[in-house]
């Protein structure tokens, strides 16, 4: 068991994690509420709608200003062993805020992502071959970016963070050898995401912005890697927890690459974007994704008690479920497009 900074975390881990999550929620909500009330939110970063947006009015992109400082401070205080992940998230938030305000070349952003992921892995290497670490690093880089790609509908990315990091916290605190630092760190990020969600659920008053989505994607990968490194969960666990996000972004990317399109440019081809455009709306789309992700998290935590073969069967089974959900959206989308093309 990792010994945290404060003995109370050992004696009352679940109560401590719940209190930390609640405090993070209140602190994040207070920061974001202050920025909105004072008008500072509009000066920091504002999203201007275009023909590829799902919204119609300018909206501040300040979610990262609440989630990141609250999450980073909480991690440094109650989970000091994971300090490098906290510092990496803060660094990426700073770079991304510059991008939100002034814009940065893609190569500069990617260099920052690569440097942060590489530093975490090099300074905390897992006892596996170098090529396996390189593969893990690639997947972490993908998580950093896909979280940004999936931040385009009210309540979606914030809800995924709330459930995803909450799933991490449950797994970290429930195992035979609990990782308390990992559990309370995950609880803090989940709580801060909940504070952001108060302002982001439809109709959204603020958006996450790159300064929020990029650090969240990094933390999803970094804490997932940390849990694998410390033996808290197998390598498949983080992928299963965030399977809906990973599946949507990966399939959409591959399709755009196959057509020779620039995948990093804004578009409206993700499954969640199609659901909104099909008439489900922001709120019902978010709720559908919440249910899907909650079911996957419950399966992931339950599967930790299975045999290795049973675990991989659970992963394969859930992959089939997520694929089937995407296929349903594809069928509905093609039918709509066919009806539109047939109209005079």
N, C-alpha and C positions, 0 to 999 in steps of 0.2 A: 504494500500500500504506500503510495506516495505521501509523505508527510507535508501538509500545507503549512502556510505561515501561522495560522491561528489554530490552537488546539480544539476550539469549539467546532471546527469543521469535521474533526474526527469523531467527536462525541455525537454530533447531530448533523450528519451530512445532508439528509434530505431537507430538513428544516432550514439549514444554512443556504442550500442551493435555491430554495423557494424564496427566501428573504432577499438573497442577492438578485434574483430575477425580478422581484417586485421593485426593489430599489432602482435597478437599472431601467425598468419601465418608466417609473416616475421621473427619474432624472432625465431620460431621453425626451419624454413628453414635455417636461418643463423647458428644456433648451429649445426645442422646436417651437413650442408655443410662444416663447419669448421672441424668437426670431420673426415669427409671423406677426405678432402684436406690434412690434417696434418697426416693422417694415424692412428690417435688415435682410430678411429672406430674399427679397426681390433684388437686392444689390449683390448678393453672393453669387447666385447663378439662377437663370430663368430659362425654362424650356419654351421655345417658340414653336407652335404647331406648324407642320408642313403637310404635304399631300400624302406622306407615309405614316403620319401619326394617327393614333386612335383617339386623341383628345382634340378639343377645338379651341381651348383658351390657354394663354400663357400661364405657366405654373412654375413656382420656385422648385429648383432641384437641390434641396438642402438636407435630405435624409441622412447623408453621411455626417453632417455636422452634429447630429444627435447620437447616432449609433456608434460611430467610431470613437470619439473621446470617452464616452461612457464605457464602452466595451474594453477599450485599451486600458483605461485607469483601473477598472475592476480586475482585469487580468493581472496587471502588474502588482496589485495589492493582495489579492487572494489566491492567485495562481502564478507565483513568481517563476516556477520552473519552466513555464511556457512563455517567458519574456520575449523570446526572439519572434514568436508569432505576433505578439502584440506590437512590437517595434516595426515589424514588416507591414502590418496592417496600417499603422500610422504613416509610414513612408508612402505606401501606395495611395492613401487618402490624400496626402499632400500633393503628390504628382497628379492625381486625378482631378483635384480641385483646380489646379492650373489648367488642365485640359478643359474642364467645364467652363472656365472663364475665358480663356484665350485660345484654346485649341493647341494641341501638340501633334507633331508628326507620328504616324503609326509606329515607326521604328523606335522612337524615343519611348513611347508607352510600352512597347513590347520589351525593350531593354530593361525598363524598370521592373516589369513583371518577372522577367527571366532572372534578374539579379536577386530579387527577393526570394523566389522559390529556390534558386541554387544555394543561397546562403543558409536557408533553413535546412536543406538536405545535407549540405557539406558539413555543417557544424553539428548536425544530429544524424549521422548516417545509420541506416538500418543494416543489419548483418546479412546482406544479400549481394549477389554479383552486381557489378557496376552497371550492366545493361538493364538490370531490373530497376535500379535506382533511377536510371535515365528514363525508363518507361513511366515510373511513378511521377517523376518531375514533369514529364510531358502532360500527364493527366491532370496534375495540379495546375499547370499553365492553362489548360483547357477549362478547368473549373473557374479560374480567375476571369476568363473572358466570357464564358457562357452565361455567367450570372449577369453580366452587363447586357448580353443579347436578350435575356429573358425579362429585363426590366422595361416593360412597355405597356402594362395594363394595370389599372388601379388595384392595389391590394395583393398582386400576385407575388412579386419578389419578396416583399415584406412578410407575407404569410408563409412563404417557403422557408424563409430564415427562421421564423418563429417555430415552425414545426421541425425543421431539419436540425437546428441546434438543440431544440428540446429533446429530440430523439437521441442526439449525442449524449446529452446530460443523463438521460435515463439509463442508457447502456453503460456509461462510465461509472455510475453509482450503484448499478445493480449486480455487477459481476462478482465472482468469488474473490477477486483481488481489485477492489475499487480504486480507480484513479481519481482522487478527490480534486486535484488541481484541474484536470480535464473536465470533470463534472461541473464544477462551479464556474469555470471559464465558459463552458458551453451554455450554462444557465444564464450567465450575464449577457451573452450575445443574444440569446433568445428573448430575454426580457427587454433589452434595448430595442430589438426588432418589433416587439409588441408595442412599445411606446411610439415608434414611427408609424406603425400600422393604424394607430388611432387617427392619424391625419391623412393616411394614404388610402384607406378603404374607400370604395366608391360612394360619393363623388370625391375624388382625391383633391386635397388642398395643397399637397406637396408631392414631389417625386423623389426617388432615391438619388438619382444622379450618379455619375461615374465615381464621385468621391464616397459613395455609399456602396454601390454594387461591386466595384472592383475589390475593395477590402473584404466585403462579405464573401465573395467568391474565393479569395485567398484564404480566409479563415476556415471556410468549409473544407478546403483541401488541406490546410496546415493542421487543423485539429483532427481531421480524419487520418492524416499521416501520423500524428503523434499517438493516437489511439492504437494504430497498427504497430508502431515502433515499441510501445510499452506493453503490447500483448493484451490490450483491452478488448480488441475485436479483430477479426480477420480482415484481409485486404478488401474483400467484397463489400463490407458493411457500409462505408461511406457512399459507395456507388449505388447501393440499394436504397439508402435513405433519400438521396437526391435524384433517384432514377427518373422521375417525370421531367425535371429540368434537363438532365443529361440527355435523355432520349429526344426531347423536342429540339434542343439546340443542335445535337449531333446530326440528326436526320435532315434538318433544314440546311445545315452547312454542307453536307454531302450533296444534296440536291443542287444547291447553288454552284458548288464547285463543278459538278457534272455538266452544268449548263455554261460554264466558263464565266460566271458572274463574280463580281467582287463581294465576297461574303461579308466583309466588314462594313459595307455600306448599309445605311438604314433601309429597311424593307418591311413588308407586312405579310410575310409568308410563314411565320411560326404558327404552330397549332393553336396556341392561345389567342393569337391575333385573328386567325380564321374563325375561331369560336365566337369572338366578339362580333366580327363582321357577319357571321351567320345569324345573328340576332340574339345570342345568349346574353349579351351585355357584359359589362365589367364585373358586376357583383356576382352573377350566377357562374361566370367563367371562373372567377377566383374560388368560389365555394366548391365547384366541381374539382378543381385542382387540389384544394385543401383535403377533400375526402380521399382522393387518389393518393396523395402523399402520406396522409395519416395511416391509410391501410398499409402502404409500403413500410412505414416506420414500425408499425405494430408487428408486421411479418419479420422485419429485420431483427428486432429485439427478441422476438420469439425464436427465430432461427439460430441465435447464438447458443441455444441449448441443444441444437441438433448435432448429429454426427457430421463430419466433414462432407460426406456424400449427401446427407440430407440438406446441409447448408447450400451446396451448389445446386441441388434440385430446387430449393426455394428461390434462389436467384434466377434460375432458368424459367421457373414458373411465373415469377413476377415480370420478367422480361416479356413473356408472352402476353400477359395482361396489359402492360403498358403499350406494346405493339398493337394489340387489338383496339385499345382506346384510340390510338392514333389513326388506325384504319377506319374507324367509324367517322372521325372528323374528315378524313380524306374523301370518303364516300359522300358525305353530306355536302362537302365543298364542291365536288365535281358535279353533283346534281344541281346545285345552285347556279354554277357557271354555265351548265348546259341550258338551264331555263333562261338565263339572261341572254345567251347567244341566240336562242330561238325566238326571242321577242322581236317584233318588227321595228 
